[in-house]
Amino acid sequence: MGEKTKKIRTVIRRQNSRRKATLRALKWRRDKFNRQLREQVNDLLIVRHLPKFLKPRKHSQTEGQPKSEYVRGLLLGKSIGLGYVPVSFTFGLVAVQMGFDPWVAVFISLTNLASAGQFAGIRMIAGGAPAIELAMTTLVVNIRYFLMSLSLTQKIDSKLPTWKRCIMAFGVTDEIFALAAMEKEDVSFPFFGGLMTCPIVGWTLGTVLGAFAAELMPPLVQACMGIALYCMFIAIIVPPSRSNKKIFYSIVIASALSCMFKYVPGINQISQNGGGWSLIISAIAAAALCATFFKTEDVEETERKEVAR
């Protein structure tokens, strides 16, 4: 009886150990299955949210870019504003030397953003030129702004109100136009407003400094500052004239005509009162002659292709 009991107990122990081993194996398999299931779920969640990570962000929300269009334009235009300060400083200095009140010079710069036009204007006003000559000269000098404004109309919203267009037109300069034209998307009114803010401030501030510093500077320094603008213009036109014959010949023709109006007896009567008419004739004649006798490379290439056909 005792041996049978021992055998039964031994069988029961073996069965219990087998059950425990089976349960441990099932638990291990269950844990392994759960781990694999969690990994697959995580992979599915990553794939599900992957398009959100790969989706390109909007320009205003990208890292390092300001959300406001006005601020973005303001940051782009700050370099232009800094560059305008020395040129407008010269304008304020020259205007005071010609007899203009300092605040009048500041008012001119505040209501105009045309360096060459302003210099030509104060020169003609000081020389006593008639109003029609002053108007025609500033029209010819600043006529490039018409073309820039027409080009910018293709990059602004057609539904933009007229008063906003007028404000944008006031801020069109060579440098501002260049930055606005390089925008890949349409130019908004807040962006252009920020773009023209720093140039207006820089141009006006430089005029204030030049106008009120004229009395503090020695005469020799004032004379040197008076030719700073002409040095800047020379630096602008000389480099492209080396590689473009049309620019070179237009400079030569305009310079020759200007000297003729200045020194040839009889003809030099036209260059009185600031030389407005001589400037108009020289600029238009040089441009017309070069446009007539020096065709662009694209036109010549087109003509060669037509002849080859």
C-alpha positions in Angstrom: 0.0 0.0 0.0 2.8 2.3 0.8 4.7 1.6 -2.5 1.6 2.3 -4.6 1.1 5.6 -2.8 4.7 6.5 -3.5 4.3 5.7 -7.2 1.1 7.7 -7.5 2.8 10.7 -5.8 5.7 10.4 -8.2 3.4 10.3 -11.2 1.5 13.3 -9.9 4.8 15.3 -9.3 5.9 14.5 -12.9 2.6 15.6 -14.3 2.7 18.8 -12.3 6.3 19.6 -13.4 5.2 18.9 -17.0 2.3 21.2 -16.6 4.5 23.9 -15.2 7.0 23.5 -18.0 4.1 23.7 -20.5 2.8 26.8 -18.8 6.2 28.5 -18.8 6.6 27.7 -22.5 3.1 29.1 -23.2 3.9 32.2 -21.2 7.2 32.7 -23.1 5.5 32.3 -26.4 2.8 34.7 -25.3 5.3 37.3 -24.3 7.2 36.8 -27.6 4.0 37.2 -29.5 3.1 40.3 -27.6 6.6 41.8 -28.3 6.3 41.1 -32.0 2.8 42.5 -32.0 3.9 45.7 -30.3 6.8 46.1 -32.8 4.4 45.7 -35.7 2.0 48.2 -34.3 4.7 50.7 -33.8 5.9 50.1 -37.3 2.4 50.7 -38.6 2.1 53.9 -36.6 5.3 55.2 -38.0 4.3 54.4 -41.5 0.9 56.0 -40.9 2.4 59.3 -39.6 5.3 59.2 -42.1 3.5 61.5 -44.7 3.2 64.2 -42.0 7.0 64.2 -41.6 7.7 64.1 -45.3 5.1 66.7 -46.2 6.9 70.0 -47.1 6.2 72.8 -44.7 4.9 76.2 -45.8 7.4 78.9 -46.3 6.2 81.0 -43.4 6.4 78.1 -41.0 9.9 76.8 -41.8 12.5 76.9 -39.1 14.6 80.1 -39.1 12.0 82.0 -41.1 9.8 84.6 -39.5 6.1 83.9 -39.7 5.2 87.5 -40.6 5.6 88.5 -44.2 6.3 92.1 -43.1 9.1 91.0 -40.8 10.6 88.8 -43.6 10.6 91.8 -46.0 12.0 94.0 -43.2 15.0 91.6 -42.7 15.7 91.4 -46.4 15.6 95.2 -46.8 17.9 96.1 -44.0 21.1 95.8 -46.1 19.6 98.1 -48.7 18.8 100.7 -46.0 22.4 100.5 -44.7 23.7 101.0 -48.2 21.5 104.0 -48.8 22.9 105.9 -45.8 26.3 107.1 -47.4 24.7 108.1 -50.7 21.9 110.1 -49.0 24.5 111.6 -46.7 26.1 113.0 -49.8 22.7 114.3 -51.1 22.1 116.1 -47.8 25.5 117.7 -47.9 25.3 118.8 -51.5 21.7 120.2 -51.1 22.8 122.4 -48.2 25.9 123.5 -50.2 23.5 124.6 -53.0 21.6 126.8 -50.6 18.7 124.5 -49.6 17.4 124.5 -46.0 18.4 121.3 -44.2 14.8 120.4 -43.5 13.9 120.9 -47.2 16.5 118.4 -48.1 15.1 116.0 -45.6 11.6 116.5 -46.9 12.8 115.8 -50.5 14.4 112.5 -49.4 11.4 111.5 -47.3 9.0 112.0 -50.3 11.4 110.6 -53.0 13.5 107.5 -53.4 15.4 108.5 -56.5 19.1 109.3 -56.0 20.0 110.4 -59.5 16.6 112.2 -59.9 17.1 114.1 -56.7 20.6 115.1 -57.5 19.6 116.3 -61.0 16.5 118.0 -59.5 18.3 120.1 -56.9 21.0 121.0 -59.4 18.4 122.3 -61.8 16.4 124.1 -59.1 19.5 125.8 -57.9 20.3 126.8 -61.5 16.8 128.3 -62.0 15.6 125.9 -64.6 12.0 126.2 -65.7 9.4 123.7 -64.4 8.9 122.0 -67.7 12.7 121.3 -68.0 12.8 120.0 -64.5 9.8 117.7 -65.1 11.2 116.3 -68.4 14.6 115.7 -66.9 13.3 113.8 -63.9 11.0 111.9 -66.2 13.9 110.7 -68.3 16.2 110.0 -65.4 13.6 108.0 -63.5 11.8 106.4 -66.5 13.3 103.0 -65.6 10.9 102.9 -62.6 8.0 102.7 -65.0 9.4 99.5 -66.5 10.1 98.0 -63.0 6.6 98.8 -61.9 5.1 97.2 -64.9 7.2 94.1 -64.3 6.1 93.9 -60.7 2.4 94.0 -61.6 2.9 90.4 -62.9 3.9 89.3 -59.4 1.2 90.9 -57.3 -2.5 90.0 -56.8 -4.8 91.4 -59.4 -7.4 92.2 -56.7 -5.0 94.4 -54.8 -6.6 97.8 -54.1 -5.3 100.9 -56.0 -4.2 102.6 -52.8 -1.9 99.7 -51.9 -0.5 99.7 -55.4 0.3 103.4 -55.1 2.2 102.7 -51.8 4.1 99.9 -53.5 4.9 102.1 -56.5 6.4 104.7 -54.2 9.0 102.2 -52.9 10.2 100.9 -56.3 13.9 101.4 -56.6 16.6 99.4 -58.4 17.6 97.4 -55.3 14.1 96.8 -53.9 12.9 95.7 -57.4 15.8 93.2 -57.6 14.8 91.6 -54.3 11.1 91.5 -55.1 11.7 90.1 -58.6 13.7 87.2 -57.1 10.8 86.0 -55.0 9.5 82.6 -56.3 6.0 83.3 -55.1 3.7 86.3 -55.6 4.8 89.5 -53.8 2.3 90.4 -51.0 1.6 93.9 -49.8 3.0 93.2 -46.2 6.2 91.7 -47.6 6.8 94.7 -50.0 5.9 97.1 -47.2 8.6 95.5 -45.0 11.0 95.5 -47.9 10.7 99.2 -48.5 10.7 100.3 -44.8 14.4 100.1 -44.1 15.4 101.8 -47.4 13.1 104.7 -46.7 14.5 105.1 -43.1 18.1 104.7 -44.3 17.7 107.2 -47.1 16.0 109.8 -44.9 18.4 109.2 -42.0 21.4 109.7 -44.2 20.0 112.9 -45.6 19.5 114.2 -42.0 23.1 113.4 -41.1 24.5 114.9 -44.3 22.4 118.1 -44.1 23.1 118.9 -40.5 26.8 117.8 -40.6 27.6 120.1 -43.5 28.4 123.0 -41.3 30.6 120.8 -39.1 32.8 119.4 -41.9 35.9 121.2 -43.3 35.5 122.7 -46.8 38.0 120.1 -48.3 35.9 117.2 -47.0 32.7 118.8 -48.3 34.3 119.1 -51.7 35.3 115.5 -51.7 31.9 114.3 -50.6 30.3 116.3 -53.4 31.8 114.0 -56.0 31.0 110.8 -54.2 27.9 110.2 -56.2 29.7 110.6 -59.5 32.3 108.1 -58.3 29.5 105.7 -57.5 27.9 106.0 -60.9 31.3 105.4 -62.6 31.8 102.3 -60.5 28.4 101.1 -61.7 28.8 101.6 -65.4 32.5 100.8 -66.0 32.5 97.0 -65.1 29.6 96.1 -67.5 31.0 98.4 -70.2 34.1 96.1 -70.4 32.0 93.1 -71.5 29.1 94.7 -73.3 29.9 96.9 -76.3 26.4 98.4 -76.4 26.9 99.8 -72.9 30.4 101.0 -73.8 29.3 102.9 -76.9 26.3 104.4 -75.2 28.6 105.8 -72.5 31.0 107.2 -75.1 28.2 108.8 -77.1 26.4 110.3 -74.1 29.7 111.6 -72.7 30.7 113.2 -76.1 27.3 114.8 -76.5 27.4 116.1 -72.9 30.9 117.6 -73.5 29.6 119.2 -76.7 26.7 120.8 -74.9 29.1 122.1 -72.3 32.0 123.5 -74.3 30.9 124.1 -77.9 30.0 127.8 -78.4 26.4 128.4 -79.2 25.3 124.9 -78.4 26.4 125.4 -74.8 23.5 127.7 -74.3 21.3 124.6 -74.0 23.2 123.4 -70.9 22.3 126.5 -68.9 20.0 126.4 -65.8 21.4 123.0 -64.6 21.8 121.3 -68.0 18.4 119.6 -68.0 17.8 119.6 -71.8 21.4 118.6 -72.5 20.9 115.6 -70.2 17.7 114.6 -71.9 19.1 114.9 -75.4 22.3 113.1 -74.6 20.6 110.2 -72.8 17.9 109.7 -75.5 20.3 110.1 -78.4 22.8 107.6 -77.0 20.1 105.1 -76.3 18.5 105.5 -79.7 21.8 105.2 -81.6 22.9 102.1 -79.7 19.5 100.4 -80.1 19.5 101.1 -83.8 23.1 100.1 -84.8 23.9 97.5 -82.1 21.5 94.7 -82.2 21.3 92.2 -79.3 22.8 88.8 -79.7 19.4 87.1 -79.5 18.1 89.1 -82.5 21.3 88.3 -84.5 21.0 84.6 -83.6 17.3 84.6 -84.7 18.2 86.2 -88.0 21.0 83.7 -88.6 18.6 80.8 -88.1 16.0 82.4 -90.4 18.7 82.8 -93.1 19.8 79.2 -92.6 16.3 78.0 -93.2 
